[in-house]
Amino acid sequence: MYSENDNTPSGVCNDSCGMLPECAPLAVPYVPFQQTGSKRYTQQEALNSGTLFPGLDLPFRVRSSAKKALGGPMAELQALEFVLLELALYLDTHQEDQEAFALYQQYAEMERQARTRYEAAYGPLTKAAVAGSENWSAWLKGPWPWEQMEGGSR
């Protein structure tokens, strides 16, 4: 909020909570700071919110369609990859956070196992996945991952 006599923000501008403060003027970009040691969403909450960190979850997105994407092996794999990407971005700026690095290692192993299960059931997701197979036709065999119906067979 601005005072009526000038263009200076009134009140204290506190950005430590991660939410958009009232003193942030309209049409001026504001990026909340990620706080070290902040709470993290679960995998499903993060996929639904579009961020792993509640402090960065600003209330401007419509999320009704995200709930429909949850469930099934492909959604599980996507959620794990999303958490890995979020943790990697956080670790780029918070290298000293050993708890976050341990979480990254834990989720990387979970993602590896989920990818192995998915590829065993439905076939390779990438060309690199066929490097250890007997021939290239495993990659060319359909349906493609984006054509795959959840719960169907390959």
PyMOL commands that place a pseudoatom at each C-alpha (Angstrom):
pseudoatom trace, name=CA, resn=MET, resi=1, chain=A, elem=C, hetatm=0, pos=[0.000, 0.000, 0.000]
pseudoatom trace, name=CA, resn=TYR, resi=2, chain=A, elem=C, hetatm=0, pos=[1.186, 3.529, -0.760]
pseudoatom trace, name=CA, resn=SER, resi=3, chain=A, elem=C, hetatm=0, pos=[0.654, 6.634, 1.284]
pseudoatom trace, name=CA, resn=GLU, resi=4, chain=A, elem=C, hetatm=0, pos=[-1.619, 9.216, -0.371]
pseudoatom trace, name=CA, resn=ASN, resi=5, chain=A, elem=C, hetatm=0, pos=[0.992, 12.007, -0.441]
pseudoatom trace, name=CA, resn=ASP, resi=6, chain=A, elem=C, hetatm=0, pos=[3.852, 10.228, -2.167]
pseudoatom trace, name=CA, resn=ASN, resi=7, chain=A, elem=C, hetatm=0, pos=[4.889, 7.046, -3.969]
pseudoatom trace, name=CA, resn=THR, resi=8, chain=A, elem=C, hetatm=0, pos=[6.679, 5.385, -1.070]
pseudoatom trace, name=CA, resn=PRO, resi=9, chain=A, elem=C, hetatm=0, pos=[5.376, 2.156, 0.462]
pseudoatom trace, name=CA, resn=SER, resi=10, chain=A, elem=C, hetatm=0, pos=[3.770, 2.553, 3.854]
pseudoatom trace, name=CA, resn=GLY, resi=11, chain=A, elem=C, hetatm=0, pos=[4.451, 0.063, 6.639]
pseudoatom trace, name=CA, resn=VAL, resi=12, chain=A, elem=C, hetatm=0, pos=[7.147, -2.559, 6.860]
pseudoatom trace, name=CA, resn=CYS, resi=13, chain=A, elem=C, hetatm=0, pos=[7.953, -4.631, 3.781]
pseudoatom trace, name=CA, resn=ASN, resi=14, chain=A, elem=C, hetatm=0, pos=[8.752, -8.077, 5.162]
pseudoatom trace, name=CA, resn=ASP, resi=15, chain=A, elem=C, hetatm=0, pos=[9.629, -10.730, 2.568]
pseudoatom trace, name=CA, resn=SER, resi=16, chain=A, elem=C, hetatm=0, pos=[10.883, -13.394, 4.967]
pseudoatom trace, name=CA, resn=CYS, resi=17, chain=A, elem=C, hetatm=0, pos=[7.687, -15.449, 4.795]
pseudoatom trace, name=CA, resn=GLY, resi=18, chain=A, elem=C, hetatm=0, pos=[7.917, -16.002, 1.041]
pseudoatom trace, name=CA, resn=MET, resi=19, chain=A, elem=C, hetatm=0, pos=[4.496, -14.524, 0.262]
pseudoatom trace, name=CA, resn=LEU, resi=20, chain=A, elem=C, hetatm=0, pos=[3.902, -11.370, -1.777]
pseudoatom trace, name=CA, resn=PRO, resi=21, chain=A, elem=C, hetatm=0, pos=[3.958, -8.530, 0.772]
pseudoatom trace, name=CA, resn=GLU, resi=22, chain=A, elem=C, hetatm=0, pos=[1.281, -5.843, 0.737]
pseudoatom trace, name=CA, resn=CYS, resi=23, chain=A, elem=C, hetatm=0, pos=[3.979, -3.222, 0.167]
pseudoatom trace, name=CA, resn=ALA, resi=24, chain=A, elem=C, hetatm=0, pos=[4.962, -4.699, -3.217]
pseudoatom trace, name=CA, resn=PRO, resi=25, chain=A, elem=C, hetatm=0, pos=[3.630, -2.204, -5.783]
pseudoatom trace, name=CA, resn=LEU, resi=26, chain=A, elem=C, hetatm=0, pos=[1.614, -3.379, -8.753]
pseudoatom trace, name=CA, resn=ALA, resi=27, chain=A, elem=C, hetatm=0, pos=[3.557, -4.077, -11.974]
pseudoatom trace, name=CA, resn=VAL, resi=28, chain=A, elem=C, hetatm=0, pos=[6.879, -4.308, -10.172]
pseudoatom trace, name=CA, resn=PRO, resi=29, chain=A, elem=C, hetatm=0, pos=[8.382, -7.814, -10.285]
pseudoatom trace, name=CA, resn=TYR, resi=30, chain=A, elem=C, hetatm=0, pos=[8.842, -9.491, -6.937]
pseudoatom trace, name=CA, resn=VAL, resi=31, chain=A, elem=C, hetatm=0, pos=[10.481, -12.860, -6.330]
pseudoatom trace, name=CA, resn=PRO, resi=32, chain=A, elem=C, hetatm=0, pos=[10.177, -14.212, -2.790]
pseudoatom trace, name=CA, resn=PHE, resi=33, chain=A, elem=C, hetatm=0, pos=[13.354, -15.552, -1.231]
pseudoatom trace, name=CA, resn=GLN, resi=34, chain=A, elem=C, hetatm=0, pos=[13.627, -19.276, -0.594]
pseudoatom trace, name=CA, resn=GLN, resi=35, chain=A, elem=C, hetatm=0, pos=[14.344, -19.745, 3.060]
pseudoatom trace, name=CA, resn=THR, resi=36, chain=A, elem=C, hetatm=0, pos=[16.993, -22.297, 4.088]
pseudoatom trace, name=CA, resn=GLY, resi=37, chain=A, elem=C, hetatm=0, pos=[15.454, -25.167, 6.042]
pseudoatom trace, name=CA, resn=SER, resi=38, chain=A, elem=C, hetatm=0, pos=[11.943, -24.310, 4.886]
pseudoatom trace, name=CA, resn=LYS, resi=39, chain=A, elem=C, hetatm=0, pos=[9.127, -26.870, 4.874]
pseudoatom trace, name=CA, resn=ARG, resi=40, chain=A, elem=C, hetatm=0, pos=[8.712, -28.900, 1.675]
pseudoatom trace, name=CA, resn=TYR, resi=41, chain=A, elem=C, hetatm=0, pos=[5.536, -30.257, 0.087]
pseudoatom trace, name=CA, resn=THR, resi=42, chain=A, elem=C, hetatm=0, pos=[4.968, -33.978, -0.422]
pseudoatom trace, name=CA, resn=GLN, resi=43, chain=A, elem=C, hetatm=0, pos=[5.357, -35.254, -3.989]
pseudoatom trace, name=CA, resn=GLN, resi=44, chain=A, elem=C, hetatm=0, pos=[1.647, -34.984, -4.765]
pseudoatom trace, name=CA, resn=GLU, resi=45, chain=A, elem=C, hetatm=0, pos=[1.291, -31.559, -3.138]
pseudoatom trace, name=CA, resn=ALA, resi=46, chain=A, elem=C, hetatm=0, pos=[4.307, -30.305, -5.120]
pseudoatom trace, name=CA, resn=LEU, resi=47, chain=A, elem=C, hetatm=0, pos=[2.954, -31.611, -8.427]
pseudoatom trace, name=CA, resn=ASN, resi=48, chain=A, elem=C, hetatm=0, pos=[-0.422, -30.038, -7.668]
pseudoatom trace, name=CA, resn=SER, resi=49, chain=A, elem=C, hetatm=0, pos=[1.110, -26.705, -6.579]
pseudoatom trace, name=CA, resn=GLY, resi=50, chain=A, elem=C, hetatm=0, pos=[3.821, -26.387, -9.214]
pseudoatom trace, name=CA, resn=THR, resi=51, chain=A, elem=C, hetatm=0, pos=[6.541, -25.965, -6.578]
pseudoatom trace, name=CA, resn=LEU, resi=52, chain=A, elem=C, hetatm=0, pos=[8.211, -28.040, -3.893]
pseudoatom trace, name=CA, resn=PHE, resi=53, chain=A, elem=C, hetatm=0, pos=[8.365, -25.097, -1.476]
pseudoatom trace, name=CA, resn=PRO, resi=54, chain=A, elem=C, hetatm=0, pos=[5.180, -23.738, 0.191]
pseudoatom trace, name=CA, resn=GLY, resi=55, chain=A, elem=C, hetatm=0, pos=[6.800, -20.310, 0.537]
pseudoatom trace, name=CA, resn=LEU, resi=56, chain=A, elem=C, hetatm=0, pos=[6.904, -20.038, -3.269]
pseudoatom trace, name=CA, resn=ASP, resi=57, chain=A, elem=C, hetatm=0, pos=[3.320, -21.237, -3.735]
pseudoatom trace, name=CA, resn=LEU, resi=58, chain=A, elem=C, hetatm=0, pos=[1.625, -17.984, -4.691]
pseudoatom trace, name=CA, resn=PRO, resi=59, chain=A, elem=C, hetatm=0, pos=[-2.182, -18.043, -5.100]
pseudoatom trace, name=CA, resn=PHE, resi=60, chain=A, elem=C, hetatm=0, pos=[-2.497, -17.112, -8.782]
pseudoatom trace, name=CA, resn=ARG, resi=61, chain=A, elem=C, hetatm=0, pos=[-2.743, -20.502, -10.521]
pseudoatom trace, name=CA, resn=VAL, resi=62, chain=A, elem=C, hetatm=0, pos=[-5.838, -22.545, -11.272]
pseudoatom trace, name=CA, resn=ARG, resi=63, chain=A, elem=C, hetatm=0, pos=[-5.043, -26.069, -10.105]
pseudoatom trace, name=CA, resn=SER, resi=64, chain=A, elem=C, hetatm=0, pos=[-8.181, -28.073, -10.821]
pseudoatom trace, name=CA, resn=SER, resi=65, chain=A, elem=C, hetatm=0, pos=[-6.693, -29.952, -13.794]
pseudoatom trace, name=CA, resn=ALA, resi=66, chain=A, elem=C, hetatm=0, pos=[-3.494, -30.914, -11.940]
pseudoatom trace, name=CA, resn=LYS, resi=67, chain=A, elem=C, hetatm=0, pos=[-5.389, -33.245, -9.601]
pseudoatom trace, name=CA, resn=LYS, resi=68, chain=A, elem=C, hetatm=0, pos=[-6.520, -35.319, -12.597]
pseudoatom trace, name=CA, resn=ALA, resi=69, chain=A, elem=C, hetatm=0, pos=[-2.868, -36.050, -13.523]
pseudoatom trace, name=CA, resn=LEU, resi=70, chain=A, elem=C, hetatm=0, pos=[-2.163, -37.824, -10.241]
pseudoatom trace, name=CA, resn=GLY, resi=71, chain=A, elem=C, hetatm=0, pos=[-2.143, -41.599, -10.060]
pseudoatom trace, name=CA, resn=GLY, resi=72, chain=A, elem=C, hetatm=0, pos=[-0.573, -44.285, -12.208]
pseudoatom trace, name=CA, resn=PRO, resi=73, chain=A, elem=C, hetatm=0, pos=[3.040, -45.172, -12.982]
pseudoatom trace, name=CA, resn=MET, resi=74, chain=A, elem=C, hetatm=0, pos=[3.688, -42.318, -15.447]
pseudoatom trace, name=CA, resn=ALA, resi=75, chain=A, elem=C, hetatm=0, pos=[2.360, -39.721, -12.985]
pseudoatom trace, name=CA, resn=GLU, resi=76, chain=A, elem=C, hetatm=0, pos=[4.535, -41.224, -10.233]
pseudoatom trace, name=CA, resn=LEU, resi=77, chain=A, elem=C, hetatm=0, pos=[7.602, -40.957, -12.452]
pseudoatom trace, name=CA, resn=GLN, resi=78, chain=A, elem=C, hetatm=0, pos=[6.755, -37.383, -13.462]
pseudoatom trace, name=CA, resn=ALA, resi=79, chain=A, elem=C, hetatm=0, pos=[6.263, -36.397, -9.816]
pseudoatom trace, name=CA, resn=LEU, resi=80, chain=A, elem=C, hetatm=0, pos=[9.636, -37.869, -8.842]
pseudoatom trace, name=CA, resn=GLU, resi=81, chain=A, elem=C, hetatm=0, pos=[11.367, -36.092, -11.742]
pseudoatom trace, name=CA, resn=PHE, resi=82, chain=A, elem=C, hetatm=0, pos=[9.662, -32.841, -10.739]
pseudoatom trace, name=CA, resn=VAL, resi=83, chain=A, elem=C, hetatm=0, pos=[10.891, -33.160, -7.144]
pseudoatom trace, name=CA, resn=LEU, resi=84, chain=A, elem=C, hetatm=0, pos=[14.420, -33.883, -8.405]
pseudoatom trace, name=CA, resn=LEU, resi=85, chain=A, elem=C, hetatm=0, pos=[14.360, -30.801, -10.624]
pseudoatom trace, name=CA, resn=GLU, resi=86, chain=A, elem=C, hetatm=0, pos=[13.085, -28.585, -7.789]
pseudoatom trace, name=CA, resn=LEU, resi=87, chain=A, elem=C, hetatm=0, pos=[15.704, -29.918, -5.365]
pseudoatom trace, name=CA, resn=ALA, resi=88, chain=A, elem=C, hetatm=0, pos=[18.457, -29.456, -7.970]
pseudoatom trace, name=CA, resn=LEU, resi=89, chain=A, elem=C, hetatm=0, pos=[17.446, -25.835, -8.525]
pseudoatom trace, name=CA, resn=TYR, resi=90, chain=A, elem=C, hetatm=0, pos=[17.386, -25.257, -4.764]
pseudoatom trace, name=CA, resn=LEU, resi=91, chain=A, elem=C, hetatm=0, pos=[20.801, -26.919, -4.346]
pseudoatom trace, name=CA, resn=ASP, resi=92, chain=A, elem=C, hetatm=0, pos=[22.261, -24.666, -7.058]
pseudoatom trace, name=CA, resn=THR, resi=93, chain=A, elem=C, hetatm=0, pos=[21.826, -21.749, -4.657]
pseudoatom trace, name=CA, resn=HIS, resi=94, chain=A, elem=C, hetatm=0, pos=[22.025, -23.595, -1.321]
pseudoatom trace, name=CA, resn=GLN, resi=95, chain=A, elem=C, hetatm=0, pos=[24.994, -25.959, -1.765]
pseudoatom trace, name=CA, resn=GLU, resi=96, chain=A, elem=C, hetatm=0, pos=[25.577, -26.188, 1.981]
pseudoatom trace, name=CA, resn=ASP, resi=97, chain=A, elem=C, hetatm=0, pos=[22.126, -27.665, 2.727]
pseudoatom trace, name=CA, resn=GLN, resi=98, chain=A, elem=C, hetatm=0, pos=[23.054, -31.280, 3.473]
pseudoatom trace, name=CA, resn=GLU, resi=99, chain=A, elem=C, hetatm=0, pos=[19.455, -32.216, 4.327]
pseudoatom trace, name=CA, resn=ALA, resi=100, chain=A, elem=C, hetatm=0, pos=[18.324, -31.134, 0.851]
pseudoatom trace, name=CA, resn=PHE, resi=101, chain=A, elem=C, hetatm=0, pos=[21.222, -33.030, -0.760]
pseudoatom trace, name=CA, resn=ALA, resi=102, chain=A, elem=C, hetatm=0, pos=[20.287, -36.180, 1.182]
pseudoatom trace, name=CA, resn=LEU, resi=103, chain=A, elem=C, hetatm=0, pos=[16.700, -35.751, -0.051]
pseudoatom trace, name=CA, resn=TYR, resi=104, chain=A, elem=C, hetatm=0, pos=[17.996, -35.339, -3.602]
pseudoatom trace, name=CA, resn=GLN, resi=105, chain=A, elem=C, hetatm=0, pos=[19.931, -38.610, -3.311]
pseudoatom trace, name=CA, resn=GLN, resi=106, chain=A, elem=C, hetatm=0, pos=[16.897, -40.381, -1.842]
pseudoatom trace, name=CA, resn=TYR, resi=107, chain=A, elem=C, hetatm=0, pos=[14.553, -39.149, -4.596]
pseudoatom trace, name=CA, resn=ALA, resi=108, chain=A, elem=C, hetatm=0, pos=[17.117, -39.927, -7.313]
pseudoatom trace, name=CA, resn=GLU, resi=109, chain=A, elem=C, hetatm=0, pos=[17.105, -43.560, -6.200]
pseudoatom trace, name=CA, resn=MET, resi=110, chain=A, elem=C, hetatm=0, pos=[13.294, -43.592, -6.037]
pseudoatom trace, name=CA, resn=GLU, resi=111, chain=A, elem=C, hetatm=0, pos=[13.151, -42.136, -9.565]
pseudoatom trace, name=CA, resn=ARG, resi=112, chain=A, elem=C, hetatm=0, pos=[15.608, -44.752, -10.856]
pseudoatom trace, name=CA, resn=GLN, resi=113, chain=A, elem=C, hetatm=0, pos=[13.485, -47.553, -9.395]
pseudoatom trace, name=CA, resn=ALA, resi=114, chain=A, elem=C, hetatm=0, pos=[10.223, -46.061, -10.731]
pseudoatom trace, name=CA, resn=ARG, resi=115, chain=A, elem=C, hetatm=0, pos=[11.764, -45.659, -14.209]
pseudoatom trace, name=CA, resn=THR, resi=116, chain=A, elem=C, hetatm=0, pos=[12.979, -49.284, -14.133]
pseudoatom trace, name=CA, resn=ARG, resi=117, chain=A, elem=C, hetatm=0, pos=[9.491, -50.497, -13.155]
pseudoatom trace, name=CA, resn=TYR, resi=118, chain=A, elem=C, hetatm=0, pos=[7.826, -48.349, -15.809]
pseudoatom trace, name=CA, resn=GLU, resi=119, chain=A, elem=C, hetatm=0, pos=[10.186, -49.466, -18.587]
pseudoatom trace, name=CA, resn=ALA, resi=120, chain=A, elem=C, hetatm=0, pos=[9.816, -53.130, -17.574]
pseudoatom trace, name=CA, resn=ALA, resi=121, chain=A, elem=C, hetatm=0, pos=[6.035, -52.817, -17.878]
pseudoatom trace, name=CA, resn=TYR, resi=122, chain=A, elem=C, hetatm=0, pos=[5.642, -50.435, -20.828]
pseudoatom trace, name=CA, resn=GLY, resi=123, chain=A, elem=C, hetatm=0, pos=[8.973, -50.269, -22.691]
pseudoatom trace, name=CA, resn=PRO, resi=124, chain=A, elem=C, hetatm=0, pos=[11.769, -47.683, -22.957]
pseudoatom trace, name=CA, resn=LEU, resi=125, chain=A, elem=C, hetatm=0, pos=[11.109, -44.002, -22.286]
pseudoatom trace, name=CA, resn=THR, resi=126, chain=A, elem=C, hetatm=0, pos=[14.258, -42.742, -24.017]
pseudoatom trace, name=CA, resn=LYS, resi=127, chain=A, elem=C, hetatm=0, pos=[16.656, -43.924, -26.706]
pseudoatom trace, name=CA, resn=ALA, resi=128, chain=A, elem=C, hetatm=0, pos=[19.357, -44.301, -24.060]
pseudoatom trace, name=CA, resn=ALA, resi=129, chain=A, elem=C, hetatm=0, pos=[17.192, -46.927, -22.332]
pseudoatom trace, name=CA, resn=VAL, resi=130, chain=A, elem=C, hetatm=0, pos=[17.681, -49.360, -25.247]
pseudoatom trace, name=CA, resn=ALA, resi=131, chain=A, elem=C, hetatm=0, pos=[21.492, -49.199, -25.143]
pseudoatom trace, name=CA, resn=GLY, resi=132, chain=A, elem=C, hetatm=0, pos=[21.604, -52.381, -23.042]
pseudoatom trace, name=CA, resn=SER, resi=133, chain=A, elem=C, hetatm=0, pos=[18.955, -54.231, -25.054]
pseudoatom trace, name=CA, resn=GLU, resi=134, chain=A, elem=C, hetatm=0, pos=[19.481, -56.688, -27.881]
pseudoatom trace, name=CA, resn=ASN, resi=135, chain=A, elem=C, hetatm=0, pos=[18.271, -54.475, -30.724]
pseudoatom trace, name=CA, resn=TRP, resi=136, chain=A, elem=C, hetatm=0, pos=[17.025, -51.030, -31.680]
pseudoatom trace, name=CA, resn=SER, resi=137, chain=A, elem=C, hetatm=0, pos=[13.475, -52.244, -32.403]
pseudoatom trace, name=CA, resn=ALA, resi=138, chain=A, elem=C, hetatm=0, pos=[12.622, -52.021, -28.692]
pseudoatom trace, name=CA, resn=TRP, resi=139, chain=A, elem=C, hetatm=0, pos=[12.725, -48.233, -29.103]
pseudoatom trace, name=CA, resn=LEU, resi=140, chain=A, elem=C, hetatm=0, pos=[10.641, -48.203, -32.289]
pseudoatom trace, name=CA, resn=LYS, resi=141, chain=A, elem=C, hetatm=0, pos=[7.941, -50.518, -30.931]
pseudoatom trace, name=CA, resn=GLY, resi=142, chain=A, elem=C, hetatm=0, pos=[4.766, -48.593, -30.048]
pseudoatom trace, name=CA, resn=PRO, resi=143, chain=A, elem=C, hetatm=0, pos=[2.858, -47.187, -28.464]
pseudoatom trace, name=CA, resn=TRP, resi=144, chain=A, elem=C, hetatm=0, pos=[5.110, -44.239, -27.545]
pseudoatom trace, name=CA, resn=PRO, resi=145, chain=A, elem=C, hetatm=0, pos=[5.162, -43.149, -23.887]
pseudoatom trace, name=CA, resn=TRP, resi=146, chain=A, elem=C, hetatm=0, pos=[2.851, -40.176, -24.568]
pseudoatom trace, name=CA, resn=GLU, resi=147, chain=A, elem=C, hetatm=0, pos=[0.400, -42.495, -26.346]
pseudoatom trace, name=CA, resn=GLN, resi=148, chain=A, elem=C, hetatm=0, pos=[0.429, -44.994, -23.497]
pseudoatom trace, name=CA, resn=MET, resi=149, chain=A, elem=C, hetatm=0, pos=[-2.834, -45.285, -21.603]
pseudoatom trace, name=CA, resn=GLU, resi=150, chain=A, elem=C, hetatm=0, pos=[-2.271, -45.534, -17.853]
pseudoatom trace, name=CA, resn=GLY, resi=151, chain=A, elem=C, hetatm=0, pos=[-2.630, -49.117, -16.724]
pseudoatom trace, name=CA, resn=GLY, resi=152, chain=A, elem=C, hetatm=0, pos=[-2.536, -50.457, -20.306]
pseudoatom trace, name=CA, resn=SER, resi=153, chain=A, elem=C, hetatm=0, pos=[0.039, -52.802, -21.764]
pseudoatom trace, name=CA, resn=ARG, resi=154, chain=A, elem=C, hetatm=0, pos=[2.701, -52.091, -24.321]
for i in range(1, 154): cmd.bond("trace and resi %d" % i, "trace and resi %d" % (i + 1))
show_as sticks, trace
zoom trace
